[in-house]
Amino acid sequence: MYDRRLDAIIAVAECGSFNQAARRLHLSATALIKQVTGFENEYGLTLFARSSNGVRLTTSGQALIEDAKDLIR
């Protein structure tokens, strides 16, 4: 089953920033962060390494992105 939060996760991965991804998806940064954090908590994953310089995918995040892009196609 498709989960709309995958779009948010992919956008964050591509933009490297929650703020830039939120603008791209026409959401508030808070709403986007809640979607991603909710997904991480629900599935017990850490998808992004967060820092003051932005975010980058963890190994789990990279695997999820690859599978998500296949699922969306």
C-alpha positions in Angstrom: 0.0 0.0 0.0 1.3 3.5 -0.9 2.0 5.9 2.0 1.9 9.6 1.1 4.6 10.2 3.6 7.0 8.6 1.1 6.7 11.8 -1.1 7.8 13.9 1.9 10.7 11.6 2.7 11.9 11.6 -1.0 11.6 15.4 -1.1 13.7 15.8 2.0 16.3 13.4 0.7 16.5 15.2 -2.7 16.6 18.7 -1.1 18.8 17.9 1.9 16.7 20.2 4.0 13.3 20.0 5.7 12.6 23.7 4.9 13.4 23.4 1.2 11.4 20.2 0.9 8.4 21.8 2.7 8.5 24.7 0.2 8.7 22.3 -2.7 5.6 20.4 -1.4 3.7 23.5 -0.4 3.7 22.5 3.3 4.9 24.1 6.5 8.2 22.8 7.7 6.5 21.7 10.9 3.9 19.6 9.1 6.7 18.0 7.0 8.8 17.2 10.0 5.8 15.6 11.7 5.2 13.4 8.7 8.8 12.2 8.5 9.1 11.8 12.3 5.8 9.9 12.5 7.0 7.5 9.8 10.3 6.9 11.5 8.6 6.3 14.9 5.9 4.0 13.4 8.5 1.8 11.7 11.3 2.1 14.2 13.7 3.7 11.6 16.1 6.6 11.5 16.0 7.8 7.9 18.0 11.0 8.2 21.1 12.2 10.1 20.1 15.7 11.2 22.6 18.5 11.7 22.7 22.3 11.6 23.9 21.9 8.0 20.8 20.0 6.9 20.0 16.3 6.6 21.5 13.3 4.9 20.2 9.8 4.5 21.2 7.0 6.8 21.8 3.6 5.4 18.2 2.7 6.3 17.0 5.9 4.6 18.9 5.1 1.5 17.4 1.6 1.2 13.9 3.0 1.8 14.3 5.7 -0.8 15.4 3.2 -3.4 12.4 1.0 -2.6 10.0 3.9 -2.4 11.0 5.2 -5.8 10.4 1.8 -7.3 7.0 1.6 -5.6 6.0 5.0 -6.9 7.0 4.2 -10.4 
